[in-house]
Amino acid sequence: MAPGLAGGAPDAVPELEKLAQNLYIAAPTMAQHAALACFEPATIELLEARRAEFARRRDFLLPALRELGFGIAVEPQGAFYLYADISAFGGDAYGFCQHMLETQFVAITPGLDFGRYQAGHHVRFAYTQDLARLELAVERIALGLQSWAG
């Protein structure tokens, strides 16, 4: 402990250092209790329900987008998004996303936000909305593809 950070007798400094180490190095008690709560049966049940819901959304969106012509090389196993190639439609990812937002009110993220490798030809679809909204989004994307000039 640096001089001047604690007041007291010089022989108390070693004990204050031990106290400070235990207070500042370890995770706060509240965070430790929260971590333990993650392993409670009720929490695991809730998390499994969420995992199943995201799998259901992925299982809808993945084939629906592939059917529209998006190239999706990898089926996510634990994510909440699909990374799709738009090369079949021409144009760039930024323009594509802007077109979908302005004409169909569907928000898609350009690949440029997630890396460099062929990012200009990729977009990211998040499946964080409920299934009914994803179904509507796919319908709107299909319409948007008809007017996309790429």
Secondary structure, 3 states (H helix, E strand, C coil): CCCCCCCCCHHHHHHHHHHHHHHHCCCCHHHHHHHHHCCCHHHHHHHHHHHHHHHHHHHHHHHHHHHHCCECCCCCCCCCEEEEECHHHCCCHHHHHHHHHHHHCCCCEEHHHHCCCCHHHEEEEECCCCHHHHHHHHHHHHHHHHHCCC
